[in-house]
Amino acid sequence: MNILIVEDDVIQATSLRLKLAELGEHNIYMARDGVSALQIFKERDFSLIFCDIHMPQMDGVTLLSTLCTEQPTAGVVILSAADDAVLEITENMCHLAGFPYVAVMSKPYSFLQLRQLMSDADEITVNKADKTLPTSLSKETILECFSQGRIFNYYQPQFDFKTGLMTGVEALVRMDHPDYGRLSPDQFLDQVNASGLMNDLFETVLDKAVKAIAKLSPTLNLSVNICQSNLQHQIADRVIDICKKYHFSTSRLTLELTESDVYNNSITSLANLARLRMHGIGLSIDDFGTGYASLNQLSKLPFTELKVDRSFVSDIIYNYKHQQLTKMSLSLAQSLGMHCVIEGVEDAETWEYLKPMGAETCQGYYTSPPLSISALQDFYQRNREHELVASDGDDDVNVLLIDTHELSALALKRLLEKQASYIKSHITVINEDALSSIRHNPYDLVVIDACSGNALEQKNLAISIKELYQGMLITLTNPLTNQIFEDCELRTLIKAELLNDTAETIIEILTKGQDTSGLKQNLHKILSEQEYKVAQYLKKGLGNKAIANELNINQKTVSTYKSRIFSKLGIVSTVELVNFYN
């Protein structure tokens, strides 16, 4: 391939040229600045451009913004020791400009980094060349594809972060074109929309997906994409009818809208959303953080799921901004009692980084690429073979959550069950129901939230419960309401600003109050897989450095796992950990 290096430092440019030569690249040209580069572009085409940011006469940003009209088919590698924010916005500019391959290689870089980059660039360039879009798809051709069954689905599996089990799939539409072969949505959706056939497409995808998953499993959940134009029609009845047709529970179906679709509402679309939720169908905000959704809309629309976009996940290991944005998205979902799905998990390192953050579900090429229905059937059966033996329920810890605000209780329920799979939470929002439930059901812990509603009423409820309940009772308070409970012997807990912290404290209290002989049998449930491994090494007497070497992680990560283990088991030292096992 023809490669151009635009770099004003002769030594660095020559070093890069020699490294590329070692990788078998010999058609390499060099330019000292942007002005010289533009002149070279007039003489020949290039497959890949290495471009520095800081250069005399014309800087790299100006050059790249100009090149999008000159050579948009060339790949771009941004070279610089510039600030991360500058590199990131320059990278985004190049993506927006339409360059087929865009990467950042911060100085200094290694030969291994360069080799991997060249491999990625070559693969992506080839793949994009193979996916040349058809010049046009007529409405007649599209209708023909519908009538001949050439519209079909692939399915991307979704997995539970805690257990690694497959819990659902997202249906992804494909078109088998008679001349162009298999097409992905970005190659035909615009033309389907222009032909006024988006409703036909949605119903076809939904019907095929519900039918297939209903046959495949009685428990797998299904996600299907829906757009705003679909919601402008009376679509709710059709969705419900399709579920009934294949005896598919509506509670297993989630419809995904992109943020831009969420932003555009009408009376008809809101009525559809309300009726879909009335029948138990989930609603998800897809690609969260990349569109136009606002907190105001989240408060008004009945969404049950939030999907963190892959653009935040692809580089989350080393991108501080994306780490914080992902954490904020997770915290938002947890606070609102919403299910959270992480998209674009492509490798084991990313999986391990995200797992302790608290997301319920992930999807991405690390766990599985999109599969045909036949491949999915085989994949699903193999996944179920590795399923942990189902608990008979004897080791479950039953918790009753009493809260006048159901949404708040639901959020706490999700967090408790996510952090400790052995916990089974039950919710009641009416005090009389709570007393009746305690009289007739065994609970290991009762939690009363006195932060919402009338604190004095909740205090009286707590006193009444204490008279007939011998188990652990915790009342959640805030600094103001806590004063109301000072004159009675009730265990109170100041509700933390982050609900996740409150859940962790409750689990710690619960763990310390339980018989450790029973908890020993549940270590795999209490601890994550990586935490369990660290605990085993700690038990053997290994230090942080030795454990880091054994698990191929850094010592700081070992310390983090160690703190979590101690917190979850209610211990404060390695000595107690050894005693816990013995």
Secondary structure, DSSP 8 states (H G I E B T S, - for coil): --EEEE-S-HHHHHHHHHHHHHTT---EEEESSHHHHHHHHTT---SEEEEESS-SSS-HHHHHHHHHHH-TTSEEEEEE-S-HHHHHHHHHHHHHHT-S-EEEEESS--HHHHHHHHHHHHHHHHHHHHT---S---HHHHHHHHHTT-EEEEEEEEEETTT--EEEEEEEEEEEETTTEEE-GGGTHHHHHHTT-HHHHHHHHHHHHHHHHHHH-SS-EEEEE--HHHHTS--HHHHHHHHHHTT--GGGEEEEEEHHHHH---HHHHHHHHHHHHTT-EEEEEEETSS---HHHHHHS---EEEE-HHHHTTTTT-HHHHHHHHHHHHHHHHTT-EEEEE---SHHHHHHHGGGT-SEEESTTT---B-HHHHHHHHHHHHHT------STT-EEEEEE-S-HHHHHHHHHHHHHH-TTEEEEEE-SHHHHHHHHHHS--SEEEEE-SSS-HHHHHHHHHHHHHH--SEEEEEE-TTGGGGGTTS---EEE--SSHHHHHHHHHHHHHHHS-HHHHHTTHHHHS-HHHHHHHHHHHTT--HHHHHHHHT--HHHHHHHHHHHHHHHT--SHHHHHHHH-
